[in-house]
Amino acid sequence: MSGSLTDSYGQSIPYLDYTDKPDLKTLGEGIVGGLTPKSVMRFASASARDATITTPVAGMVAWLNDVKQLAYHNGTSWITITATDWTALTFASGYVAFSGNPAYRIINQRVELRGTVEKSDSSPFAKGSFFTICTLPSAAWPAYYRYFTGATQWAADMYGRIEVHPDGTIQCLIPSSGATGAAWISLDQVAYSLV
């Protein structure tokens, strides 16, 4: 659009000037092409989005219908804004859910865990040494080690240490003090940033 003007909001949305030759196709293309990447674009899935937007720019926003998620592009990658659904943890051999449907979810570059875990035979955990209960998928791996205190049985140790490693491994430790070993540990207080 030779001699066209752009919006007064600094968004580079073009429109025709009085001196431009009337051309509805050019006017429409300029408006649609200028507004679409600045709106919330809707796609069936992330793969459909990535196939359509081959060169995303910082500030683009897209809705993914298959997973019901909103994401924005930060100039490097797409970042989920809305919470993902809770995804059940895949336990290491010898560990199972005790209660609360142990799972994780990601909310705007933050991981949350929930639920309680026990040994598959319901016996108390070994005390004074780390045990691995599961490994999270790579999307939930922290950039650094994360450390937490987890609640355990009231009649036993009452607390344990929970570590989330940069490779997604979740390890727990029940202190060696106390006579009765805890038979479950809670993950409800575990939440950490991915950045």
Residue pairs with C-beta under 8 A, 6 or more apart in sequence:
1 14
1 15
1 16
1 20
1 23
1 26
1 27
1 30
2 20
3 17
3 19
3 20
4 14
4 15
4 16
4 17
4 20
4 30
5 14
5 15
5 16
5 17
6 12
6 13
6 14
6 15
7 13
7 15
11 34
11 38
12 34
13 30
13 31
13 34
13 35
13 38
14 30
14 31
14 34
15 27
15 30
15 31
16 22
16 23
16 26
16 27
37 53
37 57
37 60
38 59
38 60
39 61
40 61
40 62
40 63
40 70
41 49
41 53
41 60
41 61
41 62
41 63
42 62
42 63
42 65
43 49
43 52
43 62
43 63
43 64
43 65
44 64
44 65
44 66
45 64
45 65
45 66
45 67
46 64
46 67
46 78
49 62
49 64
49 78
53 60
53 62
56 73
56 78
57 73
57 75
58 73
58 74
58 75
59 72
59 73
60 72
60 73
61 70
61 71
61 72
61 73
62 70
62 71
62 72
62 73
62 78
63 69
63 70
64 70
64 71
67 84
67 85
68 82
69 80
69 81
69 82
69 84
70 80
70 81
70 82
71 78
71 79
71 80
71 81
72 78
72 79
72 81
73 79
79 108
79 109
80 106
80 107
80 108
80 109
81 108
82 107
82 108
83 105
83 106
83 107
83 108
84 105
84 106
84 107
85 105
86 101
86 103
86 104
86 105
86 114
87 103
87 104
87 105
87 137
88 101
88 102
88 103
89 97
89 102
89 103
89 104
89 113
89 115
89 117
89 133
89 134
89 136
90 134
90 135
91 97
91 102
91 117
91 133
91 134
92 132
92 133
92 134
92 135
94 119
94 120
94 121
95 117
95 118
95 119
95 120
95 133
95 134
96 117
96 118
96 119
96 120
97 115
97 116
97 117
97 118
98 115
98 116
98 117
98 118
98 183
98 184
99 115
99 116
99 184
100 114
100 115
100 116
100 186
100 188
101 114
101 115
102 113
102 114
102 115
102 116
102 117
102 187
103 113
103 114
103 115
104 111
104 112
104 113
104 114
104 136
104 140
105 111
105 112
106 112
106 139
106 140
106 194
109 193
109 194
109 195
110 191
110 192
110 193
110 194
111 136
111 140
111 142
111 164
111 191
111 192
111 194
112 190
112 191
113 170
113 187
113 188
113 190
113 191
114 187
114 188
115 186
115 187
115 188
116 184
116 185
116 186
116 187
116 188
117 133
117 134
117 172
117 184
117 185
117 187
118 183
118 184
118 185
119 125
119 183
122 183
123 183
124 156
124 174
124 180
124 181
124 182
124 183
125 131
125 160
125 172
125 174
125 181
125 182
125 183
125 185
126 174
126 181
127 157
127 174
127 175
127 176
127 178
127 181
128 173
128 174
128 175
128 176
129 173
130 163
130 171
130 172
130 173
131 171
131 172
131 173
132 169
132 170
132 171
133 170
133 171
133 172
133 185
134 169
134 170
135 167
135 168
135 169
135 170
136 164
136 168
136 169
136 170
137 168
138 168
140 168
140 194
141 166
141 167
141 168
141 194
142 164
142 165
142 166
142 192
142 193
142 194
143 166
143 193
143 194
143 195
144 166
145 163
145 164
145 165
145 166
146 163
146 164
146 190
146 192
147 161
147 162
147 163
148 161
148 162
148 163
148 164
148 189
148 190
149 159
149 160
149 161
149 162
149 189
150 159
150 160
150 161
150 162
150 172
150 185
150 186
150 187
150 189
150 190
151 158
151 159
151 185
151 186
151 188
151 189
152 158
152 159
152 160
152 174
152 182
152 184
152 185
152 186
153 182
153 183
153 184
155 180
156 178
156 180
156 181
156 182
156 183
157 174
157 175
157 177
157 178
157 180
157 181
157 182
158 182
159 175
160 172
160 173
160 174
160 175
160 182
160 185
161 172
161 173
161 175
162 170
162 171
162 172
162 185
162 187
162 190
163 170
163 171
163 172
163 173
164 170
164 190
164 192
165 171
170 187
172 185
174 181
174 182
174 185
